[in-house]
Amino acid sequence: MFGWFSPKAPLSTYEKTWTEWRMRWLADRFGIDRLLRAKVILPTDEFFPDAFDGTADDARRMLDRLCGYLGIDPRKIQLEICPDVQMPGDAGQYTPGGQAIIRVVESQLDDPQSLVATLTHELAHELLLGGGLLPADAPDHEWVTDLLPVFLGAGIFAANATIREAYQTTAQTHSWRIRKHGYLPSHMFGYAMALFALMRRERNPEWSKYLRSDALAPLKAGLRYLEETDDSLFHPDTIRKQHVRLPPSELAAKLRTGTASVRLATLWEITHGIVTDQSVVTAVTECLADRDRAISAAAGGTLAALGPAAAPALPQLVAALSARHEDTRGGAARALGMLCQDPATVIPELAPLVHEPSDNVAIETAMALRRFGRQAESATGQVLSALAGAVIDCRFALVGVLASTLTAITDDPMGRVREFFSEGDAELCQRTLAALAEQAGDYHNSVVRVDKGSGAVAR
């Protein structure tokens, strides 16, 4: 009656929907039979019978075996082992080409399971980038690259490597350290492997015993949830059905009656297909008030993508600027910037959000104001104040966006900065002017000096 005992997905709506959406996307590109026929690669001698002493030759033999498991010609891959200082912060790198280059850092040779995860990730780049299936600038490119090994049966190593622990004991000391590896978190790996098992009708997969507990728990919870609800965009009963473009009436109905994953996926579908039918726009607008933050945030992004067709949603978008969740506020700001309508109403509501503690919301707001151009000149004081605060707090991404916004909305941004700081902090004024000059592209040609006696700043 109250939904107290309804099964809960082991991830957020966004994480769940993204994982199902991209697993289905991989099935479209590689064929679902590749998943169904895949042999799950385990950390056992059956799959890695060669002795491993941490040499470059050992790594090459490991790479060749992985190429065989993933269906890649090993002759197309060159392997280089590099000093850690040459690749700070990276475990591996991939460079495409006639003969692609995979580089791994020397420290990976001390941990064969982590090395398998790294090599598998880089080989996934070869399949996606080298195969022309996914552009390098796709926002979720690295996540998809982490997900592909799961689809191909090689996910155990990646799931276990999301967090790596190291222990060392000597006669006098015992040390322990932990580090993160990869991009997808372990609970998303676990759920992806639940989808893998569901598609293969494996209710209690034998291979799950090789998973770390932080991936095993969401695998088990995911399988329970999927078996009890059938709530998945990636399901054995529907995977072979041809994807067709739904009529507007069905899209609107899904937004109103579908599960959270269905609603979110439908918003993505509308965004990608640019469906501007007014019945769809109305249903998308209603999603701004959805209790699920992933859906309310995505609704703003969808309305932004629909452009002028979303104009009827302007009052609801303005109201969403006061929403509880920052993602919803950011999505609404983006949509209002794309619409660029009714500045007299929108600008006073939009401008205060440049002071948001969330970089995402502040940046979306600044970009929206920038699109209004001189129509947003009344927001100059708010932008200046936020710019000064961002300079003080070293929020560098926000500083750049606010500086470009100030340039767009007022005729004399340098003069407005000097006026703003006329009786204030001369050093901060200098730093703010420098940020403006750098944004304008002439930072190195600008001369910004402070008159110590008067506190005035000259350029």
Secondary structure as GFF3:
##gff-version 3
##sequence-region A 1 459
A	DSSP	alpha_helix	13	30	.	.	.	ID=ss1
A	DSSP	alpha_helix	32	37	.	.	.	ID=ss2
A	DSSP	alpha_helix	56	70	.	.	.	ID=ss3
A	DSSP	three_ten_helix	74	76	.	.	.	ID=ss4
A	DSSP	beta_strand	77	82	.	.	.	ID=ss5
A	DSSP	three_ten_helix	84	86	.	.	.	ID=ss6
A	DSSP	beta_strand	92	95	.	.	.	ID=ss7
A	DSSP	beta_strand	100	105	.	.	.	ID=ss8
A	DSSP	three_ten_helix	106	110	.	.	.	ID=ss9
A	DSSP	alpha_helix	112	125	.	.	.	ID=ss10
A	DSSP	pi_helix	126	130	.	.	.	ID=ss11
A	DSSP	alpha_helix	141	151	.	.	.	ID=ss12
A	DSSP	alpha_helix	155	160	.	.	.	ID=ss13
A	DSSP	beta_strand	163	169	.	.	.	ID=ss14
A	DSSP	beta_strand	174	180	.	.	.	ID=ss15
A	DSSP	alpha_helix	186	199	.	.	.	ID=ss16
A	DSSP	three_ten_helix	206	210	.	.	.	ID=ss17
A	DSSP	alpha_helix	213	229	.	.	.	ID=ss18
A	DSSP	alpha_helix	248	257	.	.	.	ID=ss19
A	DSSP	alpha_helix	260	273	.	.	.	ID=ss20
A	DSSP	alpha_helix	278	286	.	.	.	ID=ss21
A	DSSP	three_ten_helix	287	289	.	.	.	ID=ss22
A	DSSP	alpha_helix	293	306	.	.	.	ID=ss23
A	DSSP	three_ten_helix	307	313	.	.	.	ID=ss24
A	DSSP	alpha_helix	314	320	.	.	.	ID=ss25
A	DSSP	alpha_helix	326	339	.	.	.	ID=ss26
A	DSSP	alpha_helix	343	350	.	.	.	ID=ss27
A	DSSP	three_ten_helix	351	355	.	.	.	ID=ss28
A	DSSP	alpha_helix	359	372	.	.	.	ID=ss29
A	DSSP	three_ten_helix	373	379	.	.	.	ID=ss30
A	DSSP	alpha_helix	380	392	.	.	.	ID=ss31
A	DSSP	alpha_helix	396	409	.	.	.	ID=ss32
A	DSSP	alpha_helix	413	420	.	.	.	ID=ss33
A	DSSP	alpha_helix	426	439	.	.	.	ID=ss34
A	DSSP	three_ten_helix	443	445	.	.	.	ID=ss35
A	DSSP	beta_strand	449	450	.	.	.	ID=ss36
A	DSSP	beta_strand	457	458	.	.	.	ID=ss37
###
